[in-house]
């Protein structure tokens, strides 16, 4: 009598895959009903095969073509929808960036106008001050300082 257990090396456990057709949707694994995928035997036995979630494919005749065609059409529709959503998000981001640039441009213009008005005020103050007059050190008297 032969032993029913088979010793597998770590390499075969990592690299051996089985071909299965998914019979139920598995959103966490991103498998759709009808997909034909290659998975590890442990995933098939522990997760997918339970409650008829998937079936083994031993030959190409075992694939349910109607189910496969439906899965392919669903996947393409989902990809198109995701692409449209991505494009709309890109457009929204571009619009927000454009608004930010406009706001930044207007705020910079306001700051420039404020800086110009401050400079004009300072110039007016300097015109009215004693600095603009032709004064010399002899004209200025500082108490306690004899020059």
MDAnalysis code that builds the backbone (N, CA, C; Angstrom):
import MDAnalysis as mda
import numpy as np

u = mda.Universe.empty(441, n_residues=147, atom_resindex=np.repeat(np.arange(147), 3), trajectory=True)
u.add_TopologyAttr("name", ["N", "CA", "C"] * 147)
u.add_TopologyAttr("resid", np.arange(1, 148))
u.add_TopologyAttr("resname", ["UNK", "UNK", "UNK", "UNK", "UNK", "UNK", "UNK", "UNK", "UNK", "UNK", "UNK", "UNK", "UNK", "UNK", "UNK", "UNK", "UNK", "UNK", "UNK", "UNK", "UNK", "UNK", "UNK", "UNK", "UNK", "UNK", "UNK", "UNK", "UNK", "UNK", "UNK", "UNK", "UNK", "UNK", "UNK", "UNK", "UNK", "UNK", "UNK", "UNK", "UNK", "UNK", "UNK", "UNK", "UNK", "UNK", "UNK", "UNK", "UNK", "UNK", "UNK", "UNK", "UNK", "UNK", "UNK", "UNK", "UNK", "UNK", "UNK", "UNK", "UNK", "UNK", "UNK", "UNK", "UNK", "UNK", "UNK", "UNK", "UNK", "UNK", "UNK", "UNK", "UNK", "UNK", "UNK", "UNK", "UNK", "UNK", "UNK", "UNK", "UNK", "UNK", "UNK", "UNK", "UNK", "UNK", "UNK", "UNK", "UNK", "UNK", "UNK", "UNK", "UNK", "UNK", "UNK", "UNK", "UNK", "UNK", "UNK", "UNK", "UNK", "UNK", "UNK", "UNK", "UNK", "UNK", "UNK", "UNK", "UNK", "UNK", "UNK", "UNK", "UNK", "UNK", "UNK", "UNK", "UNK", "UNK", "UNK", "UNK", "UNK", "UNK", "UNK", "UNK", "UNK", "UNK", "UNK", "UNK", "UNK", "UNK", "UNK", "UNK", "UNK", "UNK", "UNK", "UNK", "UNK", "UNK", "UNK", "UNK", "UNK", "UNK", "UNK", "UNK", "UNK", "UNK", "UNK"])
u.atoms.positions = np.array([
    [0.837, -1.169, 0.000],
    [0.000, 0.000, 0.000],
    [0.888, 1.239, 0.000],
    [0.515, 2.211, -0.832],
    [1.295, 3.436, -0.910],
    [0.711, 4.508, -0.002],
    [1.584, 5.372, 0.427],
    [1.163, 6.476, 1.278],
    [0.406, 7.498, 0.442],
    [-0.641, 8.058, 0.989],
    [-1.433, 9.053, 0.247],
    [-0.827, 10.451, 0.344],
    [0.063, 10.666, 1.285],
    [0.671, 11.990, 1.414],
    [1.828, 12.122, 0.433],
    [1.991, 13.312, -0.088],
    [3.053, 13.590, -1.032],
    [3.914, 14.683, -0.433],
    [5.198, 14.481, -0.420],
    [6.105, 15.493, 0.099],
    [6.416, 16.499, -1.000],
    [6.172, 17.747, -0.721],
    [6.438, 18.803, -1.689],
    [7.507, 19.724, -1.129],
    [8.383, 20.161, -1.984],
    [9.412, 21.088, -1.542],
    [8.832, 22.500, -1.470],
    [9.571, 23.394, -0.868],
    [9.132, 24.782, -0.763],
    [9.008, 25.421, -2.138],
    [9.858, 24.993, -3.068],
    [9.813, 25.554, -4.415],
    [8.516, 25.179, -5.125],
    [8.111, 23.922, -5.035],
    [6.869, 23.531, -5.706],
    [5.653, 24.148, -5.038],
    [5.724, 24.373, -3.738],
    [4.599, 25.032, -3.065],
    [4.447, 26.471, -3.538],
    [5.562, 27.117, -3.844],
    [5.499, 28.508, -4.307],
    [5.108, 28.614, -5.771],
    [5.530, 27.668, -6.581],
    [5.391, 27.828, -8.024],
    [4.238, 27.038, -8.630],
    [3.748, 26.028, -7.973],
    [2.690, 25.212, -8.542],
    [1.364, 25.972, -8.490],
    [0.709, 26.041, -9.635],
    [-0.583, 26.723, -9.728],
    [-1.568, 25.787, -10.409],
    [-2.834, 25.942, -10.077],
    [-3.887, 25.169, -10.729],
    [-4.802, 26.132, -11.461],
    [-5.369, 25.657, -12.533],
    [-6.257, 26.482, -13.353],
    [-7.691, 26.236, -12.912],
    [-8.405, 27.328, -12.615],
    [-9.781, 27.215, -12.130],
    [-10.664, 28.238, -12.835],
    [-11.972, 27.938, -12.842],
    [-12.948, 28.913, -13.331],
    [-13.795, 29.339, -12.145],
    [-13.904, 30.641, -11.967],
    [-14.630, 31.208, -10.828],
    [-16.133, 31.119, -11.105],
    [-16.892, 30.610, -10.130],
    [-18.342, 30.467, -10.284],
    [-19.112, 31.499, -9.474],
    [-18.442, 32.198, -8.549],
    [-19.049, 33.266, -7.748],
    [-18.093, 34.454, -7.741],
    [-18.606, 35.629, -7.487],
    [-17.755, 36.818, -7.386],
    [-16.987, 36.803, -6.068],
    [-15.705, 37.142, -6.162],
    [-14.850, 37.299, -4.988],
    [-14.230, 38.691, -5.075],
    [-14.936, 39.721, -4.569],
    [-14.448, 41.091, -4.729],
    [-13.132, 41.365, -4.006],
    [-12.884, 40.718, -2.881],
    [-11.626, 40.951, -2.157],
    [-10.427, 40.438, -2.950],
    [-10.644, 39.376, -3.704],
    [-9.576, 38.815, -4.524],
    [-9.604, 39.373, -5.947],
    [-10.616, 40.183, -6.255],
    [-10.831, 40.792, -7.570],
    [-11.039, 39.740, -8.651],
    [-11.772, 38.686, -8.299],
    [-12.155, 37.669, -9.267],
    [-13.636, 37.821, -9.546],
    [-14.004, 37.825, -10.811],
    [-15.404, 37.929, -11.209],
    [-15.919, 36.558, -11.636],
    [-17.205, 36.404, -11.543],
    [-17.850, 35.160, -11.946],
    [-17.546, 34.896, -13.420],
    [-16.983, 33.728, -13.706],
    [-16.664, 33.344, -15.075],
    [-15.200, 33.456, -15.424],
    [-14.406, 34.157, -14.631],
    [-12.974, 34.303, -14.913],
    [-12.271, 32.950, -14.845],
    [-11.315, 32.762, -15.729],
    [-10.440, 31.598, -15.679],
    [-9.073, 32.098, -15.226],
    [-8.639, 31.622, -14.043],
    [-7.404, 32.116, -13.447],
    [-6.568, 30.940, -12.956],
    [-5.286, 31.219, -12.751],
    [-4.401, 30.239, -12.144],
    [-4.102, 30.689, -10.719],
    [-4.390, 29.804, -9.770],
    [-4.212, 30.133, -8.350],
    [-3.440, 29.009, -7.670],
    [-2.986, 29.285, -6.470],
    [-2.329, 28.249, -5.677],
    [-3.366, 27.215, -5.261],
    [-2.977, 25.961, -5.180],
    [-3.932, 24.917, -4.772],
    [-4.539, 25.173, -3.390],
    [-3.748, 25.745, -2.483],
    [-4.271, 26.011, -1.145],
    [-5.387, 27.060, -1.183],
    [-5.248, 28.086, -2.018],
    [-6.306, 29.094, -2.145],
    [-7.563, 28.456, -2.707],
    [-7.402, 27.607, -3.698],
    [-8.553, 26.929, -4.288],
    [-9.254, 26.062, -3.255],
    [-8.491, 25.267, -2.525],
    [-9.106, 24.343, -1.557],
    [-9.703, 25.066, -0.361],
    [-9.042, 26.092, 0.138],
    [-9.469, 26.744, 1.374],
    [-10.512, 27.836, 1.169],
    [-10.453, 28.530, 0.048],
    [-11.330, 29.690, -0.122],
    [-12.295, 29.522, -1.284],
    [-11.766, 29.277, -2.460],
    [-12.595, 29.328, -3.665],
    [-13.527, 28.124, -3.810],
    [-13.057, 26.940, -3.523],
    [-13.839, 25.733, -3.773],
    [-15.006, 25.574, -2.793],
    [-14.888, 26.185, -1.629],
    [-15.954, 26.073, -0.639],
    [-17.253, 26.677, -1.154],
    [-18.358, 25.971, -0.954],
    [-19.697, 26.399, -1.376],
    [-19.761, 26.647, -2.881],
    [-19.036, 25.841, -3.633],
    [-19.051, 25.898, -5.106],
    [-18.689, 27.277, -5.636],
    [-17.629, 27.854, -5.109],
    [-17.178, 29.162, -5.569],
    [-16.324, 29.098, -6.811],
    [-15.745, 27.921, -7.108],
    [-14.912, 27.759, -8.297],
    [-14.806, 26.279, -8.625],
    [-14.389, 25.998, -9.873],
    [-14.195, 24.607, -10.277],
    [-12.843, 24.461, -10.946],
    [-12.264, 23.273, -10.812],
    [-10.980, 22.984, -11.431],
    [-11.147, 22.871, -12.939],
    [-10.148, 23.325, -13.686],
    [-10.119, 23.168, -15.136],
    [-8.982, 22.189, -15.449],
    [-9.361, 20.999, -15.877],
    [-8.354, 20.001, -16.221],
    [-8.031, 20.040, -17.713],
    [-9.046, 20.301, -18.522],
    [-8.871, 20.417, -19.965],
    [-9.560, 21.690, -20.422],
    [-9.230, 22.123, -21.629],
    [-9.851, 23.354, -22.132],
    [-11.341, 23.172, -22.391],
    [-11.806, 21.923, -22.505],
    [-13.241, 21.665, -22.708],
    [-14.039, 21.924, -21.431],
    [-13.384, 21.957, -20.291],
    [-14.076, 22.148, -19.019],
    [-14.510, 23.597, -18.791],
    [-14.043, 24.536, -19.597],
    [-14.370, 25.952, -19.426],
    [-15.769, 26.229, -19.955],
    [-16.584, 26.875, -19.138],
    [-17.921, 27.294, -19.556],
    [-17.767, 28.594, -20.357],
    [-17.917, 28.508, -21.676],
    [-17.646, 29.642, -22.564],
    [-18.640, 30.786, -22.364],
    [-19.906, 30.473, -22.092],
    [-20.909, 31.524, -21.881],
    [-20.567, 32.338, -20.635],
    [-20.165, 31.633, -19.596],
    [-19.775, 32.301, -18.356],
    [-18.515, 33.139, -18.556],
    [-17.583, 32.625, -19.324],
    [-16.349, 33.348, -19.616],
    [-16.621, 34.610, -20.430],
    [-17.502, 34.530, -21.419],
    [-17.843, 35.697, -22.240],
    [-18.527, 36.773, -21.405],
    [-19.406, 36.339, -20.516],
    [-20.089, 37.298, -19.639],
    [-19.098, 38.000, -18.720],
    [-18.148, 37.246, -18.176],
    [-17.134, 37.825, -17.292],
    [-16.262, 38.809, -18.044],
    [-15.903, 38.492, -19.274],
    [-15.073, 39.385, -20.080],
    [-15.801, 40.696, -20.363],
    [-17.088, 40.591, -20.713],
    [-17.854, 41.817, -20.990],
    [-18.019, 42.662, -19.723],
    [-18.241, 42.010, -18.581],
    [-18.356, 42.747, -17.316],
    [-17.041, 43.450, -16.966],
    [-15.939, 42.761, -17.180],
    [-14.637, 43.349, -16.872],
    [-14.351, 44.562, -17.758],
    [-14.654, 44.465, -19.047],
    [-14.417, 45.611, -19.940],
    [-15.327, 46.778, -19.581],
    [-16.582, 46.489, -19.226],
    [-17.498, 47.554, -18.816],
    [-16.996, 48.234, -17.548],
    [-16.501, 47.438, -16.610],
    [-15.980, 47.994, -15.362],
    [-14.743, 48.856, -15.623],
    [-13.878, 48.399, -16.517],
    [-12.680, 49.166, -16.848],
    [-13.046, 50.487, -17.525],
    [-14.034, 50.465, -18.411],
    [-14.476, 51.698, -19.062],
    [-15.053, 52.677, -18.043],
    [-15.833, 52.149, -17.101],
    [-16.419, 53.003, -16.070],
    [-15.314, 53.611, -15.200],
    [-14.336, 52.805, -14.824],
    [-13.229, 53.320, -14.014],
    [-12.434, 54.374, -14.773],
    [-12.255, 54.176, -16.074],
    [-11.539, 55.150, -16.894],
    [-12.307, 56.473, -16.960],
    [-13.637, 56.391, -17.115],
    [-14.452, 57.619, -17.130],
    [-14.373, 58.349, -15.790],
    [-14.423, 57.591, -14.695],
    [-14.317, 58.214, -13.371],
    [-12.956, 58.877, -13.193],
    [-11.910, 58.200, -13.649],
    [-10.570, 58.758, -13.530],
    [-10.446, 60.046, -14.337],
    [-11.018, 60.064, -15.538],
    [-10.965, 61.271, -16.366],
    [-11.738, 62.411, -15.719],
    [-12.892, 62.106, -15.118],
    [-13.659, 63.170, -14.459],
    [-12.896, 63.703, -13.245],
    [-12.208, 62.831, -12.514],
    [-11.416, 63.281, -11.374],
    [-10.247, 64.138, -11.832],
    [-9.635, 63.766, -12.944],
    [-8.535, 64.563, -13.486],
    [-9.035, 65.946, -13.881],
    [-10.205, 66.008, -14.499],
    [-10.779, 67.300, -14.886],
    [-11.080, 68.150, -13.657],
    [-11.611, 67.531, -12.601],
    [-11.894, 68.277, -11.374],
    [-10.615, 68.841, -10.762],
    [-9.570, 68.040, -10.744],
    [-8.298, 68.493, -10.184],
    [-7.742, 69.641, -11.022],
    [-7.848, 69.523, -12.346],
    [-7.364, 70.598, -13.218],
    [-8.142, 71.885, -12.975],
    [-9.453, 71.778, -12.808],
    [-10.269, 72.961, -12.535],
    [-9.876, 73.588, -11.199],
    [-9.640, 72.766, -10.190],
    [-9.247, 73.289, -8.887],
    [-7.891, 73.987, -8.965],
    [-6.961, 73.391, -9.705],
    [-5.656, 74.027, -9.866],
    [-5.780, 75.356, -10.595],
    [-6.634, 75.401, -11.595],
    [-6.849, 76.642, -12.346],
    [-7.416, 77.721, -11.432],
    [-8.395, 77.344, -10.591],
    [-8.968, 78.303, -9.653],
    [-7.923, 78.798, -8.663],
    [-7.092, 77.875, -8.174],
    [-6.051, 78.270, -7.230],
    [-5.071, 79.234, -7.877],
    [-4.727, 78.989, -9.140],
    [-3.813, 79.889, -9.835],
    [-4.441, 81.265, -10.001],
    [-5.747, 81.295, -10.334],
    [-6.433, 82.579, -10.491],
    [-6.462, 83.332, -9.171],
    [-6.807, 82.633, -8.102],
    [-6.862, 83.268, -6.780],
    [-5.476, 83.773, -6.394],
    [-4.461, 82.965, -6.651],
    [-3.094, 83.358, -6.330],
    [-2.686, 84.584, -7.145],
    [-3.057, 84.594, -8.427],
    [-2.734, 85.727, -9.294],
    [-3.396, 87.003, -8.784],
    [-4.697, 86.901, -8.435],
    [-5.406, 88.079, -7.933],
    [-4.846, 88.535, -6.599],
    [-4.498, 87.593, -5.733],
    [-3.953, 87.986, -4.431],
    [-2.579, 88.628, -4.601],
    [-1.783, 88.142, -5.561],
    [-0.485, 88.762, -5.822],
    [-0.661, 90.177, -6.365],
    [-1.651, 90.359, -7.237],
    [-1.922, 91.707, -7.766],
    [-2.335, 92.651, -6.642],
    [-3.174, 92.154, -5.729],
    [-3.590, 92.991, -4.608],
    [-2.396, 93.332, -3.727],
    [-1.528, 92.352, -3.492],
    [-0.341, 92.605, -2.681],
    [0.554, 93.631, -3.364],
    [0.704, 93.521, -4.686],
    [1.523, 94.480, -5.426],
    [0.938, 95.880, -5.304],
    [-0.398, 95.977, -5.426],
    [-1.044, 97.285, -5.300],
    [-0.855, 97.847, -3.893],
    [-0.969, 96.979, -2.874],
    [-0.776, 97.421, -1.501],
    [0.658, 97.878, -1.276],
    [1.610, 97.126, -1.822],
    [3.019, 97.508, -1.674],
    [3.286, 98.842, -2.360],
    [2.686, 99.053, -3.551],
    [2.872, 100.322, -4.262],
    [2.262, 101.472, -3.462],
    [1.092, 101.262, -2.882],
    [0.469, 102.333, -2.104],
    [1.291, 102.632, -0.848],
    [1.863, 101.590, -0.232],
    [2.726, 101.809, 0.935],
    [3.962, 102.610, 0.541],
    [4.549, 102.259, -0.607],
    [5.722, 102.990, -1.075],
    [5.368, 104.444, -1.370],
    [4.211, 104.683, -1.975],
    [3.779, 106.054, -2.245],
    [3.601, 106.833, -0.950],
    [3.001, 106.199, 0.071],
    [2.823, 106.850, 1.366],
    [4.172, 107.183, 1.996],
    [5.124, 106.252, 1.914],
    [6.451, 106.490, 2.472],
    [7.150, 107.637, 1.732],
    [6.980, 107.667, 0.423],
    [7.580, 108.758, -0.361],
    [6.988, 110.099, 0.035],
    [5.674, 110.140, 0.254],
    [5.024, 111.385, 0.671],
    [5.538, 111.820, 2.035],
    [5.731, 110.842, 2.949],
    [6.245, 111.170, 4.275],
    [7.661, 111.734, 4.165],
    [8.469, 111.109, 3.289],
    [9.842, 111.583, 3.118],
    [9.869, 112.974, 2.508],
    [8.945, 113.269, 1.625],
    [8.894, 114.599, 1.010],
    [8.561, 115.658, 2.047],
    [7.708, 115.296, 2.993],
    [7.297, 116.245, 4.005],
    [8.269, 116.301, 5.182],
    [9.226, 115.415, 5.250],
    [10.138, 115.403, 6.389],
    [11.302, 116.358, 6.148],
    [12.129, 116.488, 7.190],
    [13.267, 117.403, 7.124],
    [14.431, 116.808, 6.358],
    [14.357, 115.565, 6.015],
    [15.466, 114.926, 5.314],
    [15.636, 115.505, 3.922],
    [14.546, 115.893, 3.291],
    [14.633, 116.401, 1.930],
    [15.241, 117.807, 1.867],
    [15.210, 118.518, 2.947],
    [15.764, 119.864, 2.936],
    [17.285, 119.795, 2.899],
    [17.905, 120.849, 2.444],
    [19.359, 120.911, 2.390],
    [19.906, 121.323, 3.748],
    [20.098, 120.388, 4.592],
    [20.601, 120.646, 5.935],
    [22.030, 120.152, 6.030],
    [22.782, 120.793, 6.852],
    [24.142, 120.369, 7.129],
    [24.268, 120.115, 8.619],
    [25.419, 119.593, 9.018],
    [25.633, 119.318, 10.430],
    [25.684, 120.604, 11.259],
    [26.079, 121.680, 10.610],
    [26.144, 122.942, 11.334],
    [24.757, 123.445, 11.684],
    [23.772, 123.095, 10.872],
    [22.411, 123.561, 11.115],
    [21.713, 122.764, 12.209],
    [22.159, 121.537, 12.455],
    [21.506, 120.681, 13.446],
    [22.230, 120.844, 14.775],
    [21.491, 121.146, 15.796],
    [22.029, 121.319, 17.144],
    [21.569, 120.152, 17.996],
    [22.527, 119.408, 18.522],
    [22.224, 118.314, 19.417],
    [22.740, 118.688, 20.784],
    [21.867, 118.716, 21.783],
    [22.314, 119.122, 23.114],
    [23.341, 118.154, 23.672],
    [24.423, 118.678, 24.213],
    [25.473, 117.877, 24.825],
    [26.526, 117.456, 23.825],
    [26.341, 117.773, 22.564],
    [27.311, 117.393, 21.551],
    [27.913, 118.653, 20.975],
    [29.195, 118.815, 21.169],
    [29.869, 119.989, 20.651],
    [30.723, 119.573, 19.477],
    [30.437, 120.103, 18.350],
    [31.249, 119.833, 17.150],
    [31.910, 121.078, 16.670],
])
